[in-house]
Amino acid sequence: MPRSRTLLSGATLATLLIAGAAQAAAPLTVHGGLYAAKETLVEAHASAAVNVIVIDHGKKLKDVGVACSSGPEPGQGISRETTLTVHVPGTVAVTRSGTFAYSGQLTLTPEDTQSGVSATTSFAIKGKFARGTIKLDKTTALTGTVSASVCAPTTPSRFSLVWDSASTAT
C-alpha cells in the first residue's frame, strides 16, 4: 500500500508539473491600446508618468515615453521646474514573454523641453506585462523602470500602468 501511494503521488506531481510548465510556456496576451499611469499615483510620486501604446497585436510599442519635471537646476538651457516630454522614436519590440527594453541617447525638441531649446538625454526603460485577466482601467497591466538624465532626481524610477484604452489598438 505505501508503494502505490508513492506511485500515485509521483504521478500526480508529474501531472501538475507538466500542466504548470505548459501554462508558463503559453504565449502572453498583450491587449492593444494605451497603457498609462493613474494620475493619483503620479501625483503621490508612486509611479513615473509613463505612457506606451501597444500595436501590431501586442508585438510592438509606439509612443513610449515619460513626462517629468526638469527640477530646480536642469542645465542645457532648460527652464526650471518645467514639464519635459521624453519619448523613444519609432517602435520597441515586445517579447513573447511580455517584456521590452530600450536604452540610448535621445534628443528633445524645443517643444519637448518647453524652453525654446533642444536638449539631449540618456534614456532607459524596461517593463513587463502582467499575465492573467486584465480589466480596462482597473488592473495594473504593466510595470517597470525608467530613467532620463534630464528629469529631476525626484522622478520615480518605477512605473505601474493600467490598460487605459482600446481605441488605439491595431
C-alpha positions as CSV (number, residue, x, y, z in Angstrom):
1,M,0.0,0.0,0.0
2,P,2.7,2.6,0.8
3,R,4.3,1.9,-2.6
4,S,1.1,2.5,-4.5
5,R,0.6,5.8,-2.7
6,T,4.1,6.8,-3.6
7,L,3.5,6.0,-7.2
8,L,0.2,7.8,-7.2
9,S,1.7,10.8,-5.5
10,G,4.6,10.8,-8.0
11,A,2.2,10.6,-11.0
12,T,0.0,13.4,-9.6
13,L,3.1,15.6,-9.0
14,A,4.3,14.9,-12.6
15,T,0.9,15.8,-14.0
16,L,0.9,19.1,-12.0
17,L,4.5,19.9,-13.1
18,I,3.6,19.3,-16.8
19,A,0.4,21.4,-16.5
20,G,2.4,24.2,-14.8
21,A,5.1,24.1,-17.5
22,A,2.5,24.2,-20.3
23,Q,0.8,27.2,-18.6
24,A,4.1,29.1,-18.1
25,A,5.1,28.4,-21.7
26,A,1.8,29.7,-23.1
27,P,2.2,33.0,-25.0
28,L,1.1,36.1,-23.2
29,T,-1.8,38.1,-24.5
30,V,-1.0,41.8,-24.6
31,H,-4.0,44.0,-25.4
32,G,-3.7,46.7,-27.9
33,G,-4.2,50.3,-26.9
34,L,-2.9,52.9,-24.5
35,Y,-1.3,52.0,-21.2
36,A,-0.8,54.9,-18.8
37,A,-0.1,55.7,-15.1
38,K,-3.1,56.7,-13.0
39,E,-2.8,60.4,-12.2
40,T,-3.2,59.8,-8.5
41,L,-0.1,57.5,-8.4
42,V,1.9,60.1,-10.4
43,E,0.9,62.9,-8.0
44,A,1.8,60.8,-5.0
45,H,5.2,60.0,-6.6
46,A,4.3,56.3,-6.5
47,S,4.7,56.0,-10.3
48,A,6.6,57.8,-13.1
49,A,4.3,59.4,-15.7
50,V,5.0,56.8,-18.4
51,N,2.7,56.1,-21.4
52,V,3.0,53.4,-24.1
53,I,0.7,52.4,-26.9
54,V,0.6,48.7,-27.9
55,I,0.3,48.0,-31.6
56,D,0.7,45.1,-34.0
57,H,-1.4,42.6,-32.0
58,G,0.8,43.1,-28.9
59,K,4.2,42.7,-30.6
60,K,5.3,46.4,-30.6
61,L,5.1,49.6,-28.6
62,K,4.9,53.1,-30.0
63,D,4.9,56.5,-28.4
64,V,7.0,55.1,-25.5
65,G,7.8,58.0,-23.2
66,V,7.8,59.8,-19.9
67,A,6.7,63.2,-18.7
68,C,8.8,64.6,-15.9
69,S,9.9,67.8,-14.1
70,S,13.1,69.5,-15.1
71,G,13.8,70.2,-11.4
72,P,15.3,73.3,-9.8
73,E,18.7,73.1,-11.7
74,P,18.1,71.4,-15.1
75,G,21.0,72.6,-17.3
76,Q,21.2,72.7,-21.1
77,G,19.2,76.0,-21.1
78,I,16.1,74.2,-19.9
79,S,13.8,76.3,-17.7
80,R,13.5,75.4,-14.0
81,E,10.5,73.3,-12.9
82,T,9.0,72.8,-16.3
83,T,7.4,69.6,-17.6
84,L,9.6,67.7,-20.1
85,T,8.5,65.1,-22.5
86,V,10.9,62.3,-23.4
87,H,9.9,59.8,-26.0
88,V,11.5,57.0,-28.0
89,P,11.4,57.5,-31.7
90,G,9.9,54.6,-33.7
91,T,8.8,51.3,-32.0
92,V,10.0,49.0,-29.3
93,A,9.6,45.2,-29.7
94,V,7.7,43.2,-27.0
95,T,9.0,39.7,-26.4
96,R,6.7,36.6,-26.3
97,S,7.1,36.6,-22.5
98,G,5.8,40.2,-22.4
99,T,9.0,42.1,-21.7
100,F,10.5,45.1,-23.5
101,A,13.6,47.3,-23.1
102,Y,15.1,50.4,-24.7
103,S,18.3,52.3,-23.8
104,G,20.0,55.1,-25.7
105,Q,20.6,58.8,-26.2
106,L,17.6,60.9,-27.2
107,T,17.2,64.5,-28.4
108,L,14.4,66.6,-27.1
109,T,12.9,69.3,-29.3
110,P,12.2,72.8,-28.1
111,E,8.5,71.7,-27.8
112,D,9.6,68.7,-25.6
113,T,11.6,71.0,-23.3
114,Q,9.0,73.8,-23.3
115,S,12.1,76.1,-23.0
116,G,12.8,77.0,-26.6
117,V,15.9,74.9,-26.7
118,S,16.8,71.4,-27.8
119,A,18.5,69.1,-25.2
120,T,19.9,65.6,-25.1
121,T,19.3,62.9,-22.5
122,S,20.3,59.4,-21.8
123,F,17.1,57.3,-21.5
124,A,16.4,53.8,-20.4
125,I,13.1,52.0,-19.9
126,K,12.2,48.3,-19.4
127,G,9.0,46.7,-18.4
128,K,6.9,43.5,-18.2
129,F,3.2,43.0,-19.0
130,A,1.1,41.1,-16.4
131,R,-0.3,37.7,-17.0
132,G,-3.9,36.8,-16.4
133,T,-7.1,38.8,-16.7
134,I,-6.6,42.5,-17.5
135,K,-9.6,44.8,-16.8
136,L,-9.7,48.1,-18.7
137,D,-8.6,51.0,-16.4
138,K,-8.5,48.7,-13.3
139,T,-5.7,46.1,-13.4
140,T,-2.1,47.1,-13.2
141,A,-1.1,45.6,-16.5
142,L,2.5,46.8,-17.0
143,T,5.3,47.5,-14.5
144,G,8.8,48.5,-15.0
145,T,11.6,51.1,-14.5
146,V,12.5,54.3,-16.4
147,S,15.3,56.9,-16.2
148,A,16.2,60.0,-18.1
149,S,19.1,62.2,-17.2
150,V,17.2,65.4,-17.9
151,C,14.5,64.5,-15.4
152,A,14.7,65.8,-11.8
153,P,16.2,63.4,-9.3
154,T,12.8,63.2,-7.6
155,T,11.2,61.5,-10.7
156,P,10.2,58.0,-9.6
157,S,12.2,55.3,-11.3
158,R,9.4,52.7,-11.2
159,F,6.1,52.8,-13.0
160,S,2.8,51.0,-12.8
161,L,0.4,51.3,-15.8
162,V,-3.2,50.3,-16.4
163,W,-4.7,49.4,-19.8
164,D,-6.4,52.8,-20.4
165,S,-8.0,52.5,-23.8
166,A,-8.5,50.0,-26.6
167,S,-9.3,52.8,-29.0
168,T,-5.8,52.9,-30.5
169,A,-5.4,49.1,-30.9
170,T,-4.3,47.8,-34.2
